[in-house]
Amino acid sequence: MEDGDVEMTGSESNEAVAELDDMKKRLKEMEDEAAALREMQAKVEKEMGSAQDPAAASVSQASREEVDSRSVFVGNVDYSCTPEEVQQHFQSCGTVNRVTIRTDKYGQPKGYAYVEFLEAEAVQEALNLNESELHGRQLKVTAKRTNVPGMKLFRPRKSNPYMGFPPRGTYMPPYFYAPYGYGKVPRYRMPMRYSPYN
C-alpha cells in the first residue's frame, strides 16, 4: 500500500454508500422544490403581466364601459334602505341585474347606490324615476359615468393661516443683535410655498 491510499473495510464502505445515497435523495428533493418554486414564480409573473398588459387593460376598460352603459347612479338613498327595496323600486324599468349600495369602512351606507340592468334600454326608463320617492326621500337618478384612471379633478389647496401659510402682509422681524456680539442674527425666511398674491 502506498502513502496516499486509504484502505476501507467492508462496513465503512457500506456506510459511505448509504450516506452518498442519502445525499443524492436530499439533492433530488431540493431540485424538485426549486422546480416547484420556479413554476409558482412563473405563474405569478404571468398573472402580474396580464394585469399590466395594455391590451387586457383596454378589454377590461371596454367591458367596464359596456356595464356602465347599462347602469344608473341613485343618490339620496335612505340609510335604512336594502338592496331588495331598491330593486323593487326599479323593477318597472327592466330586469335588474345587480344593486350595489356603497358603504364606508365601518359598513354604514353612504347614501347612494348603483343599479345595473340587463338591457341598456332600461336606463332611459330608470332616468324617468328621477325625483321619485323611496322611504320618504327624493331619489336623484342619473346615468352612471365610467371612471377613467388617472383623470382625477385637480383641486388646489386653499391657504390656511393655521397650517404654515404666511398671511398676505408678511411679517418681517426687526433686526437686532445678540448681546455681547455672540450668536446668530435672526434672518427673515421666505415662505416655503409659492403664493402669487404676496
Disulfide bonds with the S-S distance in Angstrom:
none
